[in-house]
């Protein structure tokens, strides 16, 4: 399928009545009649007419946001508008340097956000790579290769192994036809397709008479008729669901946006008040406006967007080292507040490698250890390993080797396989019991075979035995094989064992053998009866060993894990039980159950149930939305196209990097490069660490902005005005450019090391943060006010002391004295920041607990700022740009001493807060 850019025509419609037609439940002749088609296909004229009427076999594509729209989204923020207004007013008032510096900050923040959003995923476009460019289609009775985009409902196409299905098809004829549908249904093994109609209410994964566009033919051949094209296919329906799925903001972005609105509103009000105060005190209008602009520059945390972005980027790098690749920066923090993880089964919680685990013969039960595509494992009976397989087990395993089309291939020290995963599992089972696959096949060469076909549900293989006899082996569905066994077979006992194994989630195959006189070919009557049942082999796609521990770690961290799969309910419940997702006797729910539920019933179901099976894409999407309406932060994992809408809807979508489709990866926020559920737990831990460190950065940044605002407000309200050339000028402790130096250079240089802080103790033993929890807790707000008051008092006190000491208050304007006094104020604020940085390294305990040297970047940040501050004071270029002046060692020592007062004051506040917590715990305990 290609992309459609036609503005009005909807691509790939079905026949007018098609949406209500259950094609899978109709017989082939009825399907052809409804589509006005025939076994030899459509005529060219009819195909052209239908193409003009229904449109091409392409997926509709919504127009992406333009670059201008993306750019506008970055600008349309309260803080950005305040900065833009400040820059414009400063330039209009002749303060060009100040205005340009503020404007540069706006441009930098806007570009960072624009680049981040521009690189976001394009999930809808990835769907177009899942369909072939050409298809083999019958037109006027002739087989032709035509572009897949030209297929129309009623076209008859032919498929063979290796083909990708070009549209939704109803099977007309098939031979050993199997299709890999994991991307759509979650099935861990290829689905067998056949001509027979199935129940009208069959779930997507049970519609064996249909083949869906975008899936892959793994074996056999088929002739089928097109019943849906383009947007009307299952693939197109998922594309539509993805368009309906909302891109949600993250808890952090929502809280930062709220914080930005509060700060902006406060700044506008205070600036207006300060403008009035200035005018009342006799400031010239331009000076009063400049004071209001200066307040905005001081109070707005200009460096905050850069700090947040860089902190998230550091988290991205850490997660990448732990095999979790973040595609969207805010997703780093979202992981830390995740309350529910909805996970696919196949390939995520399980290995996506079928493994034989149980054997049954007439002599009893046996077990095989080991998992996946590996010959490592033991044969057990009653829990004890057997060095040599008994004759009954050997006969059963030999049948699995000889009646088999797969093959094993050692690859660079590992084992690989070619063929059907189920048949490969039988070969690995034989290897675990010490049987040689190659040796058996050489000793008993194949003479003839009847391949597995979905219509008859068995495979038969004739092999050479002794010189006078041949041996005919059969494997298949237990009920099919039993019908061909002798009357002495205890069918009830066998079926009871099949039921027992099925309740464990095992896929069960029966094996039988028949001795024949020497024969080189098989006749139909040879497979009708006379077989002796050898036994049963039960297999499953087993859970990853590390997934069990990861689920337990999630539960310890207060995170619920819910399995959502398209696989069979029995298999899903068995895996869920092994993983500890639910207790015995607590069954899961299927998509059929969910379809009949109201929203209220669904809310109860999703709260109380952890295993969901036979789900279609809309079911997963609906479940994720139901969790979100209950205020959960939802992470959704998956690897198939069927997972993509839910991945996009979830607060954070997690795709598999190895087995995942391009569609799922593009829809996701996070891609696991090792397809391992355990990696999600590591990513959650990193996410919580990132959030903690972001809160530390905010707790460090905001006192500076509030302190600078207090410095200006107190100065405008109480400082005397200066006479200069007959003009009364405001005596301000800092210039706008000096405020930007503190906000952008000093603050960012010191705040960034906090992003490298080690994780807090018990980070994975505390419950997830509620989405409604403010990013700044009550004690951080109180701390901000306390430190801001200290900072303002210290800076103003030293500013006035230095200005008076240099003669700046003797009635004669002294620009040099003012420059030195302002530099003293800046240096004092920077000193406060350096000492306060140590107190922000942990918000829950003392700095000793995190270790003095556990974060070397703190020393790097302090050293870098000391050098920058020296340049600020002593380099002529900086003196001209910022209006600074050199200070003596004595002046520097005084500013450092005043800045250090934050240590005992905040230390006392921390001690009092910890004592209050201890008293609260003691009262609660009693």
N, C-alpha and C positions, 0 to 999 in steps of 0.2 A: 504494500500500500504506500502510496505517496501522500503528500499533503495537498489538501484542497484549498485553493484560494478563491473559489467562486463565491461571490458575496451573498447569493440568494439560494442556490441549489444545495440541498442537503445531500451529502455524499453517501452513496451505498445504502439506499433504502431497501427494505424487503418488499415483497409483493404487498399490495394494499391491505390484505387481511392477515399478513404474516405475523404481526406482533402477538396475535392470540392463538397462533397455530402451534401446537406441541409436536414439532416435527419428529421428535424421538419416539413418540407414541404411535405414529402412523406407519403403515406398511409401505414398502418402496413404491408400489404401483399407485397408492393413494397420494404419496408425496409428489410423484411426477404429474399426476392429474391436477393436483392443486396448483402446481407451478406451470401448468400448460407446457410441459416438456416431455421428452421421450428418451429411451435408453441411448439413442444415437445422438443425443444432444439437440441444441437449438440450431436453427438456420442462421446464417450470417445476417439476414435481414431482421429476424426477430431479435437477435443479440444487439444489433445497432439501435433498434427501437427501444429496447429495455435500457440500454446504456444512456440514451438521451432522456428517458423518463425517470430513471432512478439515480443517475449520476455514477461516477467512477467508484471503483472499489478502493476508496481511500478513507483515511481518518480525518474528520474535521479537526481543525486546529484553531484554537482561540488566539487572537492577535496578542502578542506579548506587549508589556508596557514599553513605551518608547524611552529613549535615553533621557529626554527632557522630563518625562514623568518621574523617572527614578531620581533624577537630580532634584526635582521639586520636593520629593518626599524627604530628602536629607535637609533641605532648607526650612521646611515647614515645621519648625520646632520653636517653642516659646523662648528658650535661651538663645537660639540663633537669631531670632528676630530682634531681641534686645541688643545683642552685639552688633547687628547690622545697623540698627538705628543709632547706636552709640558711635560707630565708625563714621557714619554719614554726617552726624551733627558735628563731630570733632573736625572733620575736613572742612565743613562749611564755616566753622568758627576760626579757621586758619591753623588749627593744630594738625597739620597734614601728617607728620611723623606718627603721632599717637593714633590717628585714624587709620593709617595704612597698616600699622602693626596689628590693630584689632581686626581689620579686614583680612589680613593674612591668616589669622587664627580661624576665622569663619571658613575661608577657602580650604584650609588644611582639613578641618573636621568634615566638611562636606565631601571632599574627595575620598576620604577614608570610607565613609558610609556608602558613597556611590559605587566604588569599586567592589565593596563587599556584596552589595545587592545585585550588581550587574553580573557577578559570577555565580549567582544562585542557580539551582538545578533547572533543567528543561525536561521535565518528565514526559510531557505529552509527545515531544519530538522523538524521544527514545523508542516509543511504541512503533514508529514507522520502520525500524530496523528489524522487527520481528516477523515480517512477512516477506515472501519471495518476490523477486522481480518478474519472474515468468511462471507460467503454469501450463500443464499439458491438458488441453481442453478439446472436447469433441464438438465440431461444428459441421453440420451437414453430413454427419457420419464419419468425418475424417479427423484424425488426431493431429492437432496443431499446437505449436508453442506460441502462446499469446501473453502479452503483458498482464500481470495479475491485476493491474488497475482496471482492465477491461472486462473482468468477470462480472456476470450479472446473475441474479436469482434464476434458476432453471438451467444454468450451464452444467454439463456433465464433465467432470475432470477425472484424471487418473493419477494415482499416487503410488510411489514406491519407497523403499527404505532410503532414508537420508533426505527425503523431501520435507520442506516446511509447508504446512497446510495453508493454502492461500486465502481461505474464507471459511465460514461455518458451513459444514457439509453434512448431508444425510447419506449414510453408507447404503449403496445399492448392491455391491458385490465385494467380497473380501477374501483374502487367503492369508492366514497367519498375520493379520494386520494389527500392529501395536503402535501406540502413540505415546510419546513422553509428554504428560500434561502437568507435571509438577508445578510449572510456573503459573498455571491457572487454578489447579485444584488442590495442590499440596500433596498429591499422591507420591509416595516414595518409590514406586515401581511403575514401569510403563503400563498403560491401560490397554486391555484387549478390546478391539472393536468388532462388531458383528452387525449383521443385517437385521436381526430380529428386533421388533419394537420392544420398548421398555415402558414401564408404568408412567402415566402422564405426570404424576407428582414426584418423579425421581429427581434427586438432587443433581447438581451439575456433574459431579464426579461419577454418578451412576448412569449417565446417559450414554451407554455404550454404543448406541447406533449413530451417534454424532461425532464428528471430528471438528475441532475448533480452530479457527484461524490463529496462526502464530505458533501452534504446537509443532512438534517434530516427530516424523514417522521413524520409528526405530527398527521395524521389521515388517516384512510382508508387502502385499500390494492391495489396492482397493480401487474400485470405481465408485464415485459418489457424485451427488448432485448438490449444487450450491443452493443453500436456503437463506443465507444472509450475507451481505457484503458491507464493507466499510463501517460506518458508525453503528449499524444494526447488529454487528457481530458481538460476541462476548468481549473481544478485545476492544471494540469501539465503545461498548457499554462501560467498561472499566475506564476508558479515556474520559467518558462523560462523568463518571463518579469522581475522577480526580479533579475535574474542573469544579465540581460541587464542593470538594473538600476544601476547608478553609486553611490558609496559612496563618497560624496563630502566633501572636506575640508571646515571648517567653516571660516567666515571672520577673526576671531581672529587668528586661526592657520595659515592662509595664510599670514596675516600681520606679525605675529611673525616669520614665516619662512623667509619672506623677510628681516625683521630686522636682523635676525640671519645671513643671507648671507652678508648683508652690513657690520655688525660688524666684521664678520670673515675676509672679504676681507680687511677691514681697519686694522685689527690687524696684518694680515700677512704682509702687506706693511710696517706698522710702525715698526714691529719687525725686518724686513730686514734692514730698514733704521737705526734703533737703533744698530743693529749688526755692520753695517758699521761704525757708529759713534764711537762705542766702540773700534773697531779695529784701527780706525784712531787715537784715543786718547791713544793708547798703552796698551789696555786691553789684557790680555792673551785670547787666542781663547775660552777656556772653560768659562772664566768669561764673555766674550762678548755674548756667547750663553746663559749663565745663565741670563744675563740681558734681552735678547730677550724673554726667557721663562717667566721671571718675568713680563714683559709687558703683555704677553698673559694672565697670571693669573690675573693681575690687571684689564685688560680691559674687560675680559669676565665676564658677570653677571652670575656667577655659580649658584647663588641662585635663578635666575629667574624661571627656570622650576619648582622648588619646590614651589615658591611663587604663580605662576599661578595655579599649580595643587591644592594647598591648598585653594586658593581663590575660585576656581571653586567648590571644595568640600564643602566649607562653603555655597556657593550658592545652592548646591544640598540639603544640610540639610534644608535651609530656604524653598526651594520649596517643599520639602517633608512635612514640617509642614503645607503647604498650599495645600496639596493633589496632588502635581505634583511630580512624581518620575522620576528622570533623570537616564537613563541607560548609557549614554555616556557623559563624563565630558564636552567636548567642546560645547555640546548642550546648556549648561547653558547660555553662552554668545551669541550664535546664536539667541536665543529668543529675546534678546535685540535689534538686528538689523533686525528683521523680517519686511518685507515690505508688504507681502501678506499672509493671512491665507486662505488656501483652506480647507473647512470643509465639512465633510459628514453631512447629515441631520438627519437620523434616530438615535436616542439615543444620539446625540451630541448637535445639536441645538434643537431637540425635545425630548420629554420624553420617546419615544418608548412605549407609553401607549395610545391605541386608546380611544378617548373620543367623545361621542355624544355632538354636540354643537348646532345643529339646528333641529327643528321639523316642519313638515308641515302637516296640516289636511285641510279638506274642509273649515274650519272656519278661516284659516289664518296661520300666522307664529308664532313660539315660539322659545325661546332660552334657553339653559341650561348653567349655569356658572359652574365653577370648572373644574379641569383637572385631568387626570390620574386615577389610581385605588383608587378612594376615593368616598364615597357617599356624600361628602360635596359639596353643590352647590344649586342654586336657579333656579326655573322655572320662566322665564320672558315672558311677552307679552308687546310689545311696550316699552321695557325697564323697566317695572314695575314688581316686584316679585308677584307671585301668591301663596297664602297660600295653596290652594287646587287645584289640577289639574282639569280643566274642563273635562266633560265627553268624549269629542273627544280625548283629550290628554291622558286621562286615558286608553281608549280603545287601542290607539296606543302603549302605553308603556306596557300594559298587554300582547299584542300580542308579543312584544319583549321579555318578560319574559318567556312566555309559549312555544313559538316556538324557543327553545333555548336549547343547550346541555351543556352550561357552568354552573359554580357554583361559588358562593362567599364564601370565608372562612376568618373570622377574625383571625388575627395572631398577638398576642402580642401587642394589641392596634392598629394594622394596618389591612387593608383589603388586602387580596390576592384573586386570582382567579385561577381556573383550567379550561382548555378548550381553545377554539379559542379566541384570543384577541378581535375580532369584536363582538362576542357574549357576552363576558365579559363587553364590553362597553355598551351594551343594558341593562344589569342588573344594572350597576351603574347609568345609566340614570333613571331607574325606582326608585332606592333608593333615588335619589336627589329629585324626585317628591313626596316622602313620601310613596311609595308603598313597601310593604313587599314581598320580593321574595319568601321566604319560605312559608308564609301564602297563597299567590296566588297559588302556586303549590300544597299545601295541599288541598285547597278549590276546585281546578280544576285539579284532577289527570289526568295524561296522559293515554290515551287508546291505541293509536297507533301513528306511525310517519313514514314519508318518509324522510330519512336523506338527507342532502345537497349533491349533486353530481355535479361535474363540467359540466357534459353533459347537465343537465337540469336546472342548475342555480337557484334552489329554494329548500327550505325545507318546509315540511308540518307536522303539529302536530295536532292530534285529542285529545281533552280534554273534560272531563265531564262538562256539563252545569247544567241546571235544570233537574229534574227527567225525563223529556220527550225528552230532546234535548241534543245534543252534539255540540261542537263548533270546527270548523276546522280552524286553523290559517295557514297562509302562509307568508313566507318572502323570498326575493330574489332580483334579478336584476329587476329594475323597468319595463323594457320592457317585461320581462317574466311574471311578476305578472299581468301587465295590460292586457295581452292577455287572462287571465283567469277571468277577471272582466266583469260585465254585460255591455250591450250596452249603458246604460245610463251614463257610466263613460266618463267624458270629458278628453280623452286621451291627446289631444293637450295641455291642461292646465297643466296636470300632467308632461308631458315631458318637457314643458317650465320651470317648477319649478325644475325638475331634472337638466336641463342644467344650471340654475342659481346657484344651490348649487354646481354643479361640477366646475363651474368657480371659486368658492371660495376654491377649493382644497378639497372639502368634498367627501368622499366615501358615496354613497347614496344607501340605502336599502328601498324597498317598502314593506308594510305590508297590508294584506287583511284578511277578516274573512268571514266564511260561516256557517250559521246555518243548522244543520242537525238533522233529527230524530235520536233518540237514536241509536248509532252504536258503536260497540266495535273494529272494524277493518276498515281499509281503502282499497278501491278498486281503480284501476288506473283511472277509470272514475270520481271518486270523486274529483280529483284535476284538472279536465279539464276546468270547467267553474263554473259560479254561485257565484263568490266571490264579496264582496263589499270592495272597497279600503278604508283602514283606514287612510293611510297617509304615510309620508316619514320620515326617520331619517337619518340625515347627520352627519358623524363622521370624525375625523381627528386625526392624531398624533400631538398634539399641541406643539408649541414652549415652551421651558423652560422660565419661567418668567424672570430669571436672564440672559438668553441669549440675550434678547432685550437690556438690559442695557450694556451688555458686548460688543455687536456689536457697540453700540454708543461710548463706551470707546475706542474701536479699531480705529474708524473713527477719534476721537479726537486726538489719538496718531499718526495719519498719516498712519494707517495700513488699507489696503483694505481687506474686507472679501468676499470670493467667495464660494458659495455653490455648491458642486459637488456630485450628488447623482444618484443612479440607479432607484429611484422612478419615479412615473408618472410626466409628465411635469406640469399638472394642480396643483397637490399637492405641487410640489417644488416651483412653482411661488407664490402660496398662502402663503406658509410659508415664502418665501423670502420677500413678501410684508409686512407681519406682523413684520418681523425682521428689516425692513428698508434697505434691501439689494438692492432693486431696486424700481423705481417709478412705479405707475400704468401706464399701456399701454406700458411698456418696457418688452416684453416677454423674457424668457430665451431661451437657445439653447439645443437641444438634441444630443445624440450621433450620430444619423443618419445625422444631419446637419454637425457635426464635421468630420464625415468620408469622406464627399465629399469636404472638404476644403483643399486647399494648405497650406503650412507652412506660407506663407505671409497672407493669409486670416485668418488663425488660430491666428496669432499674433494680428490682429485687433480685432477678436472676444473675445479673452481672456482679452484684454485691456478694452473693452467697456461693457462686459457682466459679471454679477455677479451671475447668476443662471444657472446651467447646470444640465439637467435631463437625465434619461435613459442612463447613461454612463456605458460603459464596462471598465474593468481594463486598457486596452490600451488607452482609451480616457483620463482617469485621468492622466496616465503617460505622455501622449503627452501634455496635458494642463500644467502640472507642468514644463515640459521641455521648453515649449514655454515661460512661465513666467521667467524661469531662463535665457533664451537667451536675455531677455530684462533687465537683470541685477537686477532682483528682488531676494531678499532672501525669500524663500518660506517655510512656515510651512504648513504641510498637516496633517489633522486629519482624523481619521477613526477607524472603529471597525471590519471590515470584511476582509475576504481573498481578496476580490476584491480591497481593499484599499492598500494591502501590497506593490505592486510594486511602487505605487506613494509615499507611506510612506518612502520607502527606497531611492527613487530618490530625494525627497525633501531635502532641506537644514536641516530641522528638521522635523522628523516624530513624530506625537502625536497620541498615541493609547488610546483606552478606557480600563480601568482596570477591569470594571465590566462586560460589555456586549461584550468587545472585544475578538476576537479569539486569540488563542496562536500565530498564524501566524502574525497577525497585531502587537501584543505586541512585538514579537521578532524582527520585522522589524523596530520598532520605536526607536527614541532616548528618548522620553518622554512618560510616561504613566500616565494618569489621574485616580486617584483612585476613584473619584466620578463621572466620565463620564460627567463632566460639562464643557461646553464651557467657563463659567465664570472663571474657574480655569486657562484657557490659558491666560486670561488677567492678572491675578495675576502673572503667570509665566513670562509673558513678562515684567512686572514691575520689578520683581526680576532680570530678565536677563539684563535689562538696568542698574540696580543698580550694578550688578556684573561687567559689562563692565566699568562703571564709576570708580569703586574701583580698577579695574585692571589697568586702565590708571593712577590713582593716585599712585599705586604701582610702575609702570614703571617710572613715573615722579620722584619718590623718589629714585629708584634704580640706574638709569643711571647716574645721576650726580656723584655718588660715584665712579663708574667705570671710567668715564672720568677724574675725579679728580685724582684718583690713577695713571692713565696712564700719566697724566701731571706731577705728582710728579716724576715719574721714568724718563720720557723723559728730564725734566729739570735737574734732578740730574746727569744723564749720560752725558748730553751735557756740563754742566757748573761746576759740583762739582769737587774738586780736587781728585786725586787718593791717596790711602794710601799705604805706604811702610810697609810690614810685612814680615820679614824673607827674605828680598831680592826680594819679589814678590810684584808687583804693583796690588792692589785690588781696585775694584770700591767702592766708598763710596755711598751707596744707603740709602735712607731715610727709607726703609722698606724691610724686608725679604719676600720671597714668601709665607711662612707660615703665616706671619702677614697680608699679603694681603688677603689670604684665610679666616683668622679670621674676617676681616672686611666684606668680600663679603658674607660669609656663615653664620656667627654667628650674627654680629652686624646688617647687612642689613636685613637679614631674620627676626630677632627678632623684628625689628621696622616696617618692611613693612607689616607683617601679620596683625597687628591691623587695617590697612587701609581697609582690606577686610570686616571688621565689621562696616564700616561707614554707617550712615543712607543715605537714598536715597536723591539725589539732588532735589531741588524744581522744580516743573513742569516737573518731569521726564516723565510723561505720556501726556504732552501737547506739546511735541516737535516732529518733524518728525523723522522717523527712520534714523539711521546712514547709509550713503551710503556704500555699500561693498567696494568701492574703496577708502574710506576715510582712510588716514594713521592712525595707532594707536597712533602715536605721532604727535600732531598738531604743527603748526609753533611756537606757543608761548611756548609749552612744550620744543621744541628743543632749543629755545632761553634761556629758563629758565635753561635747563640742562647745557648749556655752561656757563652761569653766575655763577651758584652755583659751578660748577666744578672749575672755576678760583678762586673763593673765597676760596674754600676748599684747593686747591693746594697751594695757596699763604700762607694761615694760617698755614698749616702743615709744609711746607718747612721752613717758617720763624722761627717757634718754634723749629723745628729740628736743624737748624743751630745755633740758639741762645743757646739751651740746650747743644749741642755738644761743642760749644766754651766755654760756662760757666764751663763745667766739665773738660776743659783742653784737649779736644780731638783734638785741632788744634795746639798743641805745638810741633809737629814733632815726638812725641812718640806715637805709637799706644796705644789706650786706649779702650779696648773692653767694659769695663763697661760704659764708657762715651757714646760709640756708642749705647749700649743697652738702656740706659736711653733716649738718644735723639730719637731713633726709637720708644720707648714706648710713648714719648711725641707726636710724629707725629701721631701715632695710636690713642692716646687719643683725639687729636685735631679733627681728622676726625670723630670719634664717637660723639664728642660734636656737630660738625656741623650737623650730622645726626639727633641727638635728637631734635635740634631746628628746623631743616628743616621739620621734621615730622609734626609739627603743621601746617606749611604752606601748606602741601600737603593734608590736610584733606578735602579741597574743592578746586577745580580748577576753579570755576566760581564766587566765592565771597570771602568774608572775613571769617576767622575762627570763628568770633563771630556769624555768621549766622547759623553755624551748632551746636553751643552750646558747651560750655567748657567741660561739663561732659556728652555729649550725647553718647560718645563711651568710656566706662570704660576700654576697652582692650588697649587703648593707654597708660594709666597709668600703666597697667600690663606689657606691652612691655617695657616701659622705666625702670620700676623698675627691671625687669628681666635682661635687658642689663647692668644696673648699677652694679648689683651683679656679672654678668659674667665678666664685665670689671675689677672689683676689683680682681676677681680670676686671670684674665689675668696678672695683675700687681703684685700680692702679693703671689700667690700660687706657691711653688717651681716647681711642676710638669709642670705647664703652662709656667713658666719661662724657663725651659729646652726645652720644645717642641717648643715654639714660639720665644725664644730669647728675652724675655721681662725683665723689671727691675722695681722695686718699685719706685713710684714717691711720692714726698712730697705733702702736702696739697696746698702749694703755686704753685707747678707745675700744679696740677690738676686745681686750680682756674684759672691760666693763660690760660690753654687749653679751659676751659669752656667759659671764657670771649671772646676769639678769635672766638670760635664756635658760640657764640650768635650774632656775627656781621651779620649773614645771615638774622636775623629778620628784621632790618631796611632796608637793601639793597633790599631784595625781597619784603618787604612791599611797598617800594617806587615803585618798578617795577609793582606791582599789581595795585597801585593807578593810575599810568600813563596809564596802559592798560585800566582800567575802564573809565578813562577820555576820552581816544581815542574812546572807544565804544560809550560813550554818545555824543561826538561831531559828530561821524558818524551817529548816529540815528537822531540827530538834523538836520544835513545837508540833510539826506534822507527825513525827514518830510517836509522840506521846498521845 
